């Protein structure tokens, strides 16, 4: 009797865990994302006194605790407004001049120019290439005969193109279940098979270890071939017909 109750409880617990785990992981990811963004955007309210924006930790109004949630929301709204303002200014001549002047200043700061220059080059590369991480492909990796899903990042037109003497593309093959890391491989263009699945479906397929497969309409079966017509047999002459 005890074994039966224990097995039933274990079955119910595993079923409940399977149902609740996606929601719990989603909430944890959202909380982590909001906390990470807030730790950056909260700095925009530096001009306000801490005893106004932060909770008390030891003494009353000491401002040593965490920031109040509504002030974090104000900081997030301020960050969205400033980013939108930069986007508007970037469309006009004065805004472009200010951005160019900022780039030159950042590139002249020792040590900081290394990180800023690398990040800007990566950002410009993805912003200029409309096909980066928007095309899901199938490549033979890590060896011939074994296929992996990857994302087309760019087409090589520089030294790699000249040394290989054939069209080569860059493909990022993510690892599973963590798609943020992976391998950058250079594959001949004729050995890359584009897929119709979206980037979102491909990430779901990778994170789920292949258990969540995107839907793909199967081709309609070909109609069965018609039977070949049977040749008519020649009729035999009647008895006595044709005799003299």
C-alpha positions as YAML, in Angstrom:
chain: A
units: angstrom
residues:
- id: 1
  name: UNK
  ca: [0.00, 0.00, 0.00]
- id: 2
  name: UNK
  ca: [2.82, 2.40, 0.89]
- id: 3
  name: UNK
  ca: [4.65, 1.60, -2.33]
- id: 4
  name: UNK
  ca: [1.52, 2.28, -4.32]
- id: 5
  name: UNK
  ca: [1.02, 5.68, -2.65]
- id: 6
  name: UNK
  ca: [4.68, 6.54, -3.12]
- id: 7
  name: UNK
  ca: [4.62, 5.63, -6.79]
- id: 8
  name: UNK
  ca: [1.43, 7.63, -7.34]
- id: 9
  name: UNK
  ca: [2.90, 10.64, -5.52]
- id: 10
  name: UNK
  ca: [6.09, 10.40, -7.58]
- id: 11
  name: UNK
  ca: [4.10, 10.18, -10.79]
- id: 12
  name: UNK
  ca: [2.00, 13.23, -9.82]
- id: 13
  name: UNK
  ca: [5.09, 15.17, -8.78]
- id: 14
  name: UNK
  ca: [6.92, 14.47, -12.04]
- id: 15
  name: UNK
  ca: [3.82, 15.38, -14.03]
- id: 16
  name: UNK
  ca: [3.42, 18.63, -12.12]
- id: 17
  name: UNK
  ca: [7.11, 19.40, -12.51]
- id: 18
  name: UNK
  ca: [6.92, 18.85, -16.26]
- id: 19
  name: UNK
  ca: [3.94, 21.21, -16.46]
- id: 20
  name: UNK
  ca: [5.29, 23.92, -14.15]
- id: 21
  name: UNK
  ca: [8.97, 23.83, -15.16]
- id: 22
  name: UNK
  ca: [8.61, 25.86, -18.40]
- id: 23
  name: UNK
  ca: [6.70, 28.59, -16.56]
- id: 24
  name: UNK
  ca: [9.21, 28.66, -13.69]
- id: 25
  name: UNK
  ca: [12.17, 28.86, -16.05]
- id: 26
  name: UNK
  ca: [10.46, 31.63, -18.03]
- id: 27
  name: UNK
  ca: [9.80, 33.66, -14.88]
- id: 28
  name: UNK
  ca: [13.38, 33.13, -13.71]
- id: 29
  name: UNK
  ca: [14.73, 34.26, -17.08]
- id: 30
  name: UNK
  ca: [12.49, 37.35, -17.09]
- id: 31
  name: UNK
  ca: [13.55, 38.22, -13.54]
- id: 32
  name: UNK
  ca: [17.22, 37.85, -14.43]
- id: 33
  name: UNK
  ca: [16.78, 39.96, -17.57]
- id: 34
  name: UNK
  ca: [14.92, 42.71, -15.75]
- id: 35
  name: UNK
  ca: [17.52, 42.73, -12.96]
- id: 36
  name: UNK
  ca: [20.38, 42.94, -15.45]
- id: 37
  name: UNK
  ca: [18.78, 45.79, -17.38]
- id: 38
  name: UNK
  ca: [17.81, 47.62, -14.19]
- id: 39
  name: UNK
  ca: [21.37, 47.46, -12.86]
- id: 40
  name: UNK
  ca: [22.39, 49.53, -15.90]
- id: 41
  name: UNK
  ca: [19.42, 51.83, -16.35]
- id: 42
  name: UNK
  ca: [19.25, 52.71, -12.63]
- id: 43
  name: UNK
  ca: [22.50, 54.62, -13.08]
- id: 44
  name: UNK
  ca: [20.63, 57.22, -15.16]
- id: 45
  name: UNK
  ca: [19.02, 58.59, -11.99]
- id: 46
  name: UNK
  ca: [22.34, 59.58, -10.48]
- id: 47
  name: UNK
  ca: [21.20, 63.20, -10.19]
- id: 48
  name: UNK
  ca: [18.47, 62.29, -7.68]
- id: 49
  name: UNK
  ca: [19.26, 61.84, -3.97]
- id: 50
  name: UNK
  ca: [19.61, 58.21, -2.91]
- id: 51
  name: UNK
  ca: [17.37, 58.63, 0.12]
- id: 52
  name: UNK
  ca: [14.58, 59.41, -2.34]
- id: 53
  name: UNK
  ca: [15.12, 56.62, -4.87]
- id: 54
  name: UNK
  ca: [16.53, 53.84, -2.66]
- id: 55
  name: UNK
  ca: [15.22, 51.92, 0.29]
- id: 56
  name: UNK
  ca: [16.61, 52.29, 3.80]
- id: 57
  name: UNK
  ca: [18.98, 49.58, 4.96]
- id: 58
  name: UNK
  ca: [20.21, 50.52, 8.44]
- id: 59
  name: UNK
  ca: [18.97, 53.94, 9.43]
- id: 60
  name: UNK
  ca: [15.92, 55.81, 8.24]
- id: 61
  name: UNK
  ca: [16.39, 57.49, 4.85]
- id: 62
  name: UNK
  ca: [20.00, 56.34, 4.51]
- id: 63
  name: UNK
  ca: [19.44, 55.26, 0.88]
- id: 64
  name: UNK
  ca: [21.71, 52.21, 1.16]
- id: 65
  name: UNK
  ca: [19.17, 49.64, 0.05]
- id: 66
  name: UNK
  ca: [17.86, 48.67, -3.34]
- id: 67
  name: UNK
  ca: [16.13, 51.13, -5.60]
- id: 68
  name: UNK
  ca: [12.35, 51.27, -5.39]
- id: 69
  name: UNK
  ca: [10.67, 49.37, -8.21]
- id: 70
  name: UNK
  ca: [8.80, 52.43, -9.48]
- id: 71
  name: UNK
  ca: [12.04, 54.43, -9.73]
- id: 72
  name: UNK
  ca: [13.57, 51.55, -11.68]
- id: 73
  name: UNK
  ca: [10.61, 51.78, -14.03]
- id: 74
  name: UNK
  ca: [11.23, 55.52, -14.41]
- id: 75
  name: UNK
  ca: [14.91, 54.84, -15.18]
- id: 76
  name: UNK
  ca: [13.92, 52.24, -17.81]
- id: 77
  name: UNK
  ca: [11.51, 54.70, -19.44]
- id: 78
  name: UNK
  ca: [14.24, 57.34, -19.43]
- id: 79
  name: UNK
  ca: [16.65, 54.91, -21.11]
- id: 80
  name: UNK
  ca: [14.10, 54.11, -23.83]
- id: 81
  name: UNK
  ca: [13.53, 57.82, -24.40]
- id: 82
  name: UNK
  ca: [17.26, 58.57, -24.68]
- id: 83
  name: UNK
  ca: [17.86, 55.69, -27.09]
- id: 84
  name: UNK
  ca: [14.96, 56.86, -29.24]
- id: 85
  name: UNK
  ca: [16.35, 60.40, -29.15]
- id: 86
  name: UNK
  ca: [19.73, 59.15, -30.38]
- id: 87
  name: UNK
  ca: [17.98, 57.32, -33.20]
- id: 88
  name: UNK
  ca: [16.16, 60.49, -34.24]
- id: 89
  name: UNK
  ca: [19.33, 62.60, -34.12]
- id: 90
  name: UNK
  ca: [21.21, 60.00, -36.18]
- id: 91
  name: UNK
  ca: [18.96, 60.80, -39.14]
- id: 92
  name: UNK
  ca: [20.00, 64.45, -39.32]
- id: 93
  name: UNK
  ca: [23.28, 66.17, -40.15]
- id: 94
  name: UNK
  ca: [23.92, 67.57, -36.68]
- id: 95
  name: UNK
  ca: [23.23, 64.21, -35.06]
- id: 96
  name: UNK
  ca: [25.60, 62.43, -37.44]
- id: 97
  name: UNK
  ca: [28.32, 64.96, -36.64]
- id: 98
  name: UNK
  ca: [27.83, 64.42, -32.90]
- id: 99
  name: UNK
  ca: [28.01, 60.64, -33.33]
- id: 100
  name: UNK
  ca: [31.18, 60.94, -35.45]
- id: 101
  name: UNK
  ca: [32.77, 63.20, -32.84]
- id: 102
  name: UNK
  ca: [31.86, 60.71, -30.10]
- id: 103
  name: UNK
  ca: [33.40, 57.87, -32.12]
- id: 104
  name: UNK
  ca: [36.65, 59.78, -32.56]
- id: 105
  name: UNK
  ca: [36.83, 60.57, -28.85]
- id: 106
  name: UNK
  ca: [36.19, 56.95, -27.86]
- id: 107
  name: UNK
  ca: [38.81, 55.69, -30.32]
- id: 108
  name: UNK
  ca: [41.46, 57.98, -28.80]
- id: 109
  name: UNK
  ca: [41.05, 56.69, -25.24]
- id: 110
  name: UNK
  ca: [43.75, 54.10, -24.49]
- id: 111
  name: UNK
  ca: [42.54, 50.56, -23.74]
- id: 112
  name: UNK
  ca: [38.93, 51.65, -24.14]
- id: 113
  name: UNK
  ca: [39.38, 52.06, -27.88]
- id: 114
  name: UNK
  ca: [40.15, 48.33, -28.24]
- id: 115
  name: UNK
  ca: [36.80, 47.25, -26.79]
- id: 116
  name: UNK
  ca: [34.84, 50.07, -28.39]
- id: 117
  name: UNK
  ca: [36.37, 49.47, -31.81]
- id: 118
  name: UNK
  ca: [35.72, 45.71, -31.71]
- id: 119
  name: UNK
  ca: [32.12, 46.13, -30.57]
- id: 120
  name: UNK
  ca: [31.48, 48.81, -33.19]
- id: 121
  name: UNK
  ca: [32.89, 46.64, -35.98]
- id: 122
  name: UNK
  ca: [30.67, 43.72, -34.96]
- id: 123
  name: UNK
  ca: [27.64, 46.00, -34.71]
- id: 124
  name: UNK
  ca: [28.34, 47.56, -38.13]
- id: 125
  name: UNK
  ca: [28.80, 44.12, -39.66]
- id: 126
  name: UNK
  ca: [25.44, 42.85, -38.43]
- id: 127
  name: UNK
  ca: [23.66, 46.11, -39.19]
- id: 128
  name: UNK
  ca: [24.99, 46.18, -42.74]
- id: 129
  name: UNK
  ca: [24.27, 42.53, -43.51]
- id: 130
  name: UNK
  ca: [20.53, 41.92, -43.76]
- id: 131
  name: UNK
  ca: [21.00, 38.15, -43.92]
- id: 132
  name: UNK
  ca: [23.02, 37.77, -40.69]
- id: 133
  name: UNK
  ca: [21.36, 35.26, -38.37]
- id: 134
  name: UNK
  ca: [18.21, 35.39, -40.49]
- id: 135
  name: UNK
  ca: [18.87, 32.33, -42.63]
- id: 136
  name: UNK
  ca: [18.88, 28.83, -41.15]
- id: 137
  name: UNK
  ca: [21.07, 26.39, -43.03]
- id: 138
  name: UNK
  ca: [22.09, 22.75, -42.87]
- id: 139
  name: UNK
  ca: [25.78, 21.86, -43.11]
- id: 140
  name: UNK
  ca: [27.85, 18.70, -42.77]
- id: 141
  name: UNK
  ca: [29.57, 19.19, -39.41]
- id: 142
  name: UNK
  ca: [31.70, 18.00, -37.61]
- id: 143
  name: UNK
  ca: [32.44, 15.57, -40.41]
- id: 144
  name: UNK
  ca: [31.02, 14.48, -43.72]
- id: 145
  name: UNK
  ca: [27.79, 12.53, -43.38]
- id: 146
  name: UNK
  ca: [26.75, 14.19, -40.07]
- id: 147
  name: UNK
  ca: [24.51, 17.24, -40.38]
- id: 148
  name: UNK
  ca: [24.19, 20.24, -38.06]
- id: 149
  name: UNK
  ca: [21.89, 23.25, -38.03]
- id: 150
  name: UNK
  ca: [23.57, 26.63, -38.30]
- id: 151
  name: UNK
  ca: [22.94, 30.28, -39.07]
- id: 152
  name: UNK
  ca: [24.33, 32.06, -42.08]
- id: 153
  name: UNK
  ca: [26.29, 35.11, -40.87]
- id: 154
  name: UNK
  ca: [28.16, 36.50, -43.89]
- id: 155
  name: UNK
  ca: [29.73, 35.80, -47.25]
- id: 156
  name: UNK
  ca: [33.51, 35.92, -47.49]
- id: 157
  name: UNK
  ca: [34.88, 38.28, -50.13]
- id: 158
  name: UNK
  ca: [38.39, 38.82, -48.77]
- id: 159
  name: UNK
  ca: [41.48, 36.67, -48.21]
- id: 160
  name: UNK
  ca: [39.50, 33.49, -47.58]
- id: 161
  name: UNK
  ca: [37.72, 33.89, -50.90]
- id: 162
  name: UNK
  ca: [41.03, 34.33, -52.74]
- id: 163
  name: UNK
  ca: [42.85, 31.46, -51.01]
- id: 164
  name: UNK
  ca: [40.07, 28.90, -51.41]
- id: 165
  name: UNK
  ca: [39.23, 30.03, -54.95]
- id: 166
  name: UNK
  ca: [35.57, 29.21, -54.44]
- id: 167
  name: UNK
  ca: [32.53, 30.96, -52.91]
- id: 168
  name: UNK
  ca: [32.73, 30.53, -49.12]
- id: 169
  name: UNK
  ca: [30.16, 31.56, -46.48]
- id: 170
  name: UNK
  ca: [30.43, 31.88, -42.72]
- id: 171
  name: UNK
  ca: [28.10, 29.67, -40.72]
- id: 172
  name: UNK
  ca: [27.64, 29.77, -36.95]
- id: 173
  name: UNK
  ca: [26.84, 26.32, -35.54]
- id: 174
  name: UNK
  ca: [25.45, 26.74, -32.00]
- id: 175
  name: UNK
  ca: [25.85, 24.19, -29.24]
- id: 176
  name: UNK
  ca: [22.96, 22.57, -27.43]
- id: 177
  name: UNK
  ca: [21.25, 23.27, -25.09]
- id: 178
  name: UNK
  ca: [23.13, 26.59, -24.79]
- id: 179
  name: UNK
  ca: [22.98, 28.29, -28.21]
- id: 180
  name: UNK
  ca: [25.02, 31.30, -27.08]
- id: 181
  name: UNK
  ca: [28.24, 29.37, -27.70]
- id: 182
  name: UNK
  ca: [29.20, 27.43, -30.77]
- id: 183
  name: UNK
  ca: [31.57, 27.12, -33.70]
- id: 184
  name: UNK
  ca: [32.31, 29.43, -36.60]
- id: 185
  name: UNK
  ca: [32.94, 27.39, -39.73]
- id: 186
  name: UNK
  ca: [33.66, 28.46, -43.28]
- id: 187
  name: UNK
  ca: [31.79, 26.28, -45.74]
- id: 188
  name: UNK
  ca: [31.76, 26.24, -49.55]
- id: 189
  name: UNK
  ca: [28.53, 27.77, -50.74]
- id: 190
  name: UNK
  ca: [27.50, 24.74, -52.75]
- id: 191
  name: UNK
  ca: [27.65, 22.57, -49.59]
- id: 192
  name: UNK
  ca: [25.19, 24.75, -47.67]
- id: 193
  name: UNK
  ca: [21.51, 23.74, -47.72]
- id: 194
  name: UNK
  ca: [19.10, 26.58, -46.81]
- id: 195
  name: UNK
  ca: [16.15, 25.57, -44.62]
- id: 196
  name: UNK
  ca: [12.67, 27.05, -44.56]
- id: 197
  name: UNK
  ca: [12.37, 27.10, -40.75]
- id: 198
  name: UNK
  ca: [12.60, 30.46, -38.99]
- id: 199
  name: UNK
  ca: [15.37, 31.46, -36.60]
- id: 200
  name: UNK
  ca: [12.97, 31.13, -33.65]
- id: 201
  name: UNK
  ca: [12.02, 27.59, -34.63]
- id: 202
  name: UNK
  ca: [15.68, 26.69, -35.11]
- id: 203
  name: UNK
  ca: [16.59, 27.98, -31.63]
- id: 204
  name: UNK
  ca: [13.70, 26.01, -30.13]
- id: 205
  name: UNK
  ca: [14.91, 22.93, -31.97]
- id: 206
  name: UNK
  ca: [18.44, 23.38, -30.63]
- id: 207
  name: UNK
  ca: [17.52, 24.22, -27.03]
- id: 208
  name: UNK
  ca: [15.05, 21.32, -26.78]
- id: 209
  name: UNK
  ca: [17.73, 18.84, -27.96]
- id: 210
  name: UNK
  ca: [15.71, 18.18, -31.08]
- id: 211
  name: UNK
  ca: [12.51, 17.21, -29.25]
- id: 212
  name: UNK
  ca: [10.58, 20.28, -30.48]
- id: 213
  name: UNK
  ca: [10.61, 19.97, -34.24]
- id: 214
  name: UNK
  ca: [9.05, 22.76, -36.34]
- id: 215
  name: UNK
  ca: [6.13, 21.81, -38.49]
- id: 216
  name: UNK
  ca: [6.87, 21.26, -42.14]
- id: 217
  name: UNK
  ca: [4.17, 20.48, -44.70]
- id: 218
  name: UNK
  ca: [4.78, 17.11, -46.21]
- id: 219
  name: UNK
  ca: [4.52, 16.88, -49.98]
- id: 220
  name: UNK
  ca: [1.32, 15.35, -51.25]
- id: 221
  name: UNK
  ca: [1.78, 11.72, -52.29]
- id: 222
  name: UNK
  ca: [2.08, 11.17, -55.98]
- id: 223
  name: UNK
  ca: [-0.97, 9.58, -57.62]
- id: 224
  name: UNK
  ca: [-0.67, 5.90, -58.36]
- id: 225
  name: UNK
  ca: [0.18, 5.17, -61.99]
- id: 226
  name: UNK
  ca: [-2.70, 4.03, -64.13]
- id: 227
  name: UNK
  ca: [-2.64, 0.37, -65.16]
- id: 228
  name: UNK
  ca: [-1.35, -0.25, -68.63]
- id: 229
  name: UNK
  ca: [-4.10, -0.95, -71.19]
- id: 230
  name: UNK
  ca: [-4.51, -4.62, -72.02]
- id: 231
  name: UNK
  ca: [-3.95, -5.36, -75.69]
- id: 232
  name: UNK
  ca: [-6.98, -6.86, -77.44]
- id: 233
  name: UNK
  ca: [-6.53, -10.45, -78.50]
- id: 234
  name: UNK
  ca: [-7.14, -11.26, -82.18]
- id: 235
  name: UNK
  ca: [-10.45, -13.04, -82.74]
- id: 236
  name: UNK
  ca: [-10.23, -16.63, -83.92]
- id: 237
  name: UNK
  ca: [-12.04, -17.56, -87.15]
- id: 238
  name: UNK
  ca: [-15.31, -19.50, -86.78]
- id: 239
  name: UNK
  ca: [-15.39, -23.25, -87.51]
- id: 240
  name: UNK
  ca: [-15.43, -23.95, -91.22]
- id: 241
  name: UNK
  ca: [-14.90, -20.32, -92.14]
- id: 242
  name: UNK
  ca: [-12.45, -19.78, -94.93]
- id: 243
  name: UNK
  ca: [-12.44, -23.48, -96.03]
- id: 244
  name: UNK
  ca: [-12.94, -24.13, -99.68]
...
